[in-house]
């Protein structure tokens, strides 16, 4: 992931998103949540939850740290589930700020 860009994150579930009551996609660095996207900010279809981050959001990330990404969901039946934590390098940009 590169700071100042607009990446799209996509999670494929083993069941339909219609079974979800709520969901969050969280990006963290140094064990601190930096970006937290609720299900209402995501696109949900079939078995996929997708969110596109803004330049402003990715500019909050430190390029000297690994970014961790995780999906947490709660189903209508009350089950709480979490994806594994994905670790990605955070790339720097030469021209800082929103373009």
Backbone bond lengths (Angstrom), bond angles and torsions (degrees), N, CA, C in turn:
res aa  C-N    CA-C-N  psi(-1)  N-CA   C-N-CA  omega(-1)  CA-C   N-CA-C  phi
1 X - - - 1.438 - - 1.527 107.01 -
2 X 1.302 116.27 139.59 1.461 120.71 -178.80 1.524 109.40 -116.72
3 X 1.333 115.52 132.47 1.471 121.07 178.38 1.537 109.40 -55.66
4 X 1.326 116.42 148.31 1.454 121.46 174.62 1.514 115.27 74.68
5 X 1.349 116.61 9.63 1.467 120.25 177.77 1.526 109.35 -109.68
6 X 1.306 116.23 179.33 1.469 121.72 -177.87 1.533 110.31 -122.34
7 X 1.329 117.34 68.09 1.465 119.90 -178.46 1.524 112.20 -70.71
8 X 1.327 114.94 151.60 1.461 121.70 174.68 1.520 108.30 -107.52
9 X 1.327 115.65 126.27 1.462 122.16 178.46 1.526 107.95 -103.79
10 X 1.319 116.68 134.01 1.469 120.95 -178.06 1.520 109.61 -132.55
11 X 1.322 115.14 127.85 1.465 122.45 175.97 1.518 107.97 -114.51
12 X 1.328 116.44 132.24 1.465 122.50 175.90 1.531 107.21 -103.96
13 X 1.328 116.00 123.19 1.460 121.86 -179.46 1.527 110.76 -93.62
14 X 1.331 117.62 158.02 1.466 120.50 176.16 1.534 112.41 -83.51
15 X 1.348 116.66 9.00 1.466 121.78 179.41 1.526 108.14 -150.55
16 X 1.310 116.52 170.24 1.462 122.00 -177.73 1.532 111.89 -69.44
17 X 1.319 116.65 141.92 1.464 120.94 177.17 1.527 111.10 -65.62
18 X 1.310 118.01 -15.61 1.466 121.35 177.03 1.532 111.19 -64.46
19 X 1.329 117.30 -17.03 1.457 121.38 178.78 1.530 112.64 -84.98
20 X 1.337 116.83 -1.25 1.465 120.31 -176.47 1.522 112.52 -92.24
21 X 1.314 114.79 137.56 1.456 121.79 170.88 1.525 109.43 -88.56
22 X 1.344 115.89 -41.66 1.459 120.49 179.26 1.525 109.21 -158.74
23 X 1.329 114.42 162.30 1.462 120.65 179.74 1.521 109.27 -155.46
24 X 1.341 115.48 154.19 1.463 121.91 176.51 1.518 108.57 -139.70
25 X 1.315 115.80 138.23 1.455 122.05 169.64 1.528 105.60 -109.51
26 X 1.321 115.88 122.77 1.456 120.90 -176.23 1.517 110.34 -120.09
27 X 1.333 115.69 135.66 1.458 122.56 172.91 1.519 107.16 -114.90
28 X 1.324 115.68 131.27 1.464 120.57 -176.04 1.520 110.64 -133.61
29 X 1.330 114.73 154.92 1.445 122.49 171.46 1.513 107.86 -138.31
30 X 1.322 117.06 140.07 1.464 121.77 -178.36 1.529 112.18 52.42
31 X 1.337 115.59 39.96 1.472 123.25 178.03 1.528 113.58 63.27
32 X 1.337 116.97 22.07 1.463 122.08 177.63 1.524 108.90 -123.65
33 X 1.335 116.76 127.72 1.465 120.47 177.91 1.526 109.66 -65.92
34 X 1.333 116.13 128.27 1.455 122.11 179.99 1.534 109.92 -105.85
35 X 1.327 116.29 -41.66 1.463 122.47 -179.36 1.519 107.54 -129.97
36 X 1.325 116.61 130.94 1.467 122.32 179.80 1.520 107.71 -132.91
37 X 1.324 116.72 113.79 1.458 121.81 -177.31 1.530 109.59 -110.55
38 X 1.322 116.59 120.35 1.468 122.09 178.27 1.529 109.87 -78.50
39 X 1.312 115.80 161.94 1.461 122.20 179.98 1.528 111.06 -55.36
40 X 1.316 117.62 -34.09 1.464 121.63 -179.84 1.531 112.21 -64.90
41 X 1.337 117.47 -18.33 1.460 121.91 178.56 1.531 112.27 -96.97
42 X 1.328 116.03 1.00 1.459 122.12 -176.99 1.521 110.45 -107.73
43 X 1.319 114.82 164.38 1.461 121.65 171.24 1.521 106.87 -101.29
44 X 1.322 116.23 126.78 1.461 121.60 -178.91 1.522 109.64 -119.36
45 X 1.331 115.85 127.58 1.467 119.83 175.81 1.519 109.04 -154.27
46 X 1.313 114.68 138.71 1.460 121.91 -178.63 1.534 110.55 52.44
47 X 1.323 116.36 -108.84 1.465 121.18 -178.97 1.526 111.86 -114.99
48 X 1.334 116.98 18.10 1.470 120.07 -173.97 1.526 112.22 -119.37
49 X 1.327 114.60 141.65 1.461 122.87 171.16 1.530 105.77 -119.99
50 X 1.342 115.83 123.97 1.458 121.40 -175.33 1.522 109.36 -128.68
51 X 1.326 116.25 140.88 1.461 120.87 175.09 1.528 108.16 -142.67
52 X 1.330 115.62 140.41 1.455 121.50 174.29 1.521 108.22 -108.26
53 X 1.312 115.41 126.94 1.458 120.81 179.50 1.527 110.06 -83.79
54 X 1.316 116.21 153.88 1.461 121.13 178.62 1.526 109.78 -91.65
55 X 1.329 115.57 165.35 1.460 120.06 174.72 1.530 110.34 -58.83
56 X 1.337 115.81 -43.09 1.467 120.46 -179.46 1.521 111.28 -58.68
57 X 1.332 116.39 -39.95 1.461 120.05 -179.60 1.522 111.35 -67.62
58 X 1.340 117.74 -47.98 1.464 119.00 -177.22 1.527 111.89 -71.22
59 X 1.326 117.85 -21.63 1.464 120.18 174.83 1.532 111.95 -69.23
60 X 1.324 117.56 -16.60 1.469 121.57 176.32 1.528 111.80 -74.63
61 X 1.336 116.67 -15.01 1.465 120.92 -177.39 1.525 110.79 -82.13
62 X 1.311 115.78 145.27 1.457 123.48 179.10 1.529 108.17 -92.24
63 X 1.334 116.88 124.92 1.466 119.26 -177.55 1.531 112.57 -75.27
64 X 1.314 117.69 -5.19 1.465 121.22 177.24 1.526 111.69 -93.42
65 X 1.335 116.94 5.90 1.463 121.83 -177.18 1.525 110.55 -125.69
66 X 1.311 114.79 156.59 1.460 120.94 169.36 1.521 107.69 -79.83
67 X 1.321 116.62 140.17 1.462 121.06 175.35 1.524 108.44 -99.08
68 X 1.324 116.18 132.21 1.462 122.22 176.90 1.527 108.22 -104.97
69 X 1.325 116.09 139.37 1.464 122.22 -177.52 1.523 108.41 -128.57
70 X 1.343 115.83 133.45 1.468 119.81 178.71 1.526 110.46 -146.53
71 X 1.326 115.13 143.12 1.465 123.18 172.72 1.519 108.38 -104.14
72 X 1.326 116.36 130.34 1.468 121.48 171.87 1.516 107.70 -122.62
73 X 1.325 116.52 139.03 1.463 121.27 -179.00 1.523 110.54 -136.50
74 X 1.317 113.70 157.99 1.464 121.69 170.88 1.520 106.08 -128.43
75 X 1.330 115.83 127.43 1.462 120.19 -179.17 1.529 110.69 -84.27
76 X 1.298 115.41 164.67 1.463 121.17 177.67 1.523 110.59 -59.77
77 X 1.336 116.29 -31.86 1.466 120.27 179.46 1.529 112.75 -78.97
78 X 1.342 117.43 -4.05 1.453 120.91 174.97 1.517 116.26 100.86
79 X 1.326 117.96 -0.46 1.468 120.47 178.52 1.526 109.88 -74.79
80 X 1.333 115.85 135.18 1.467 121.30 176.06 1.523 107.97 -107.28
81 X 1.335 115.83 126.96 1.463 121.81 -175.01 1.524 109.76 -130.35
82 X 1.328 116.44 156.30 1.462 121.51 177.22 1.522 109.45 -141.08
83 X 1.322 115.59 144.44 1.461 120.05 173.09 1.523 108.54 -77.32
84 X 1.298 115.30 169.51 1.461 118.28 170.70 1.521 107.06 -66.21
85 X 1.300 117.84 164.15 1.454 122.07 177.34 1.528 107.83 -88.88
86 X 1.327 115.72 119.80 1.458 122.06 178.15 1.525 108.15 -90.23
87 X 1.320 116.76 133.62 1.463 121.43 179.98 1.524 108.58 -112.90
88 X 1.339 115.40 125.45 1.458 120.51 179.89 1.527 109.67 -129.21
89 X 1.324 115.28 146.46 1.460 119.54 174.28 1.523 108.59 -69.71
90 X 1.313 116.15 147.68 1.456 121.64 178.81 1.522 108.02 -108.75
91 X 1.330 115.49 112.77 1.457 120.35 -176.33 1.521 112.66 -83.35
92 X 1.317 115.12 151.47 1.457 120.23 179.32 1.525 110.50 -91.67
93 X 1.315 115.06 165.47 1.464 121.49 174.71 1.520 107.89 -123.27
94 X 1.313 116.84 154.18 1.458 120.73 -178.76 1.514 111.41 -84.16
95 X 1.318 118.35 -37.93 1.458 122.26 177.59 1.517 107.27 -104.68
96 X 1.306 117.44 110.54 1.462 121.63 -176.80 1.529 110.52 -77.44
97 X 1.301 115.87 159.48 1.459 122.40 175.57 1.520 112.56 97.03
98 X 1.322 113.72 173.90 1.459 121.84 179.25 1.528 109.01 -78.04
99 X 1.339 116.04 138.25 1.464 119.43 176.83 1.515 110.13 -112.92
